[in-house]
């Protein structure tokens, strides 16, 4: 490296630092992009699945409460109101389930979602049978059907919803953990790269500066020695850069003065 021109050495040193800075920036952009993608998955995919599943669960609970109230109330008008609530909740559930299905991606999620659909269809059949009995005014038969036939079907449906909700919550939580791990990994990497860049910049600056200042200092010492009249300096030139050329010029000057003084002494 000492044989390189000073300008080349300086350009090399600055070039290495620039390359390290570009590498840090490139890795930073890559990690931030990955973190943004992970966050987007949570916001646009995982979280909506949990919200939609909770919506279905809430409406299913409203249906169960409305069924209970319809069997408890004796006022026909109140019974009609509860049945209307059941219809509203069913419409909302029927509109929500297709949206949930579009967001499910994993195999386990598809299995759990299919189980929700299967148990839900069975529950809807039982619910229609119950409402028919209620509309016919056969309340005692409706209560018996609810306790013996419909309750196990309803429980299976609710259990399927609970399992799907638990799985979706777990997936969303894991996505959050992954995003947090990406952040900590990038923080560690960025600190390491910053330290590496600092050490490299310091080392390159030190070596480059020393490769320039030491020969110049040597040249100044030789020039001062010659100026004082001492022509006995042993000048050794080891490089071919600007400082090496300067030392070579001083060596040639010193040798020339030695020859001149020698010629004068012979006169």
Order of alpha helices (4+ residues) and beta strands (2+ residues): alpha-alpha-alpha-alpha-alpha-alpha-alpha
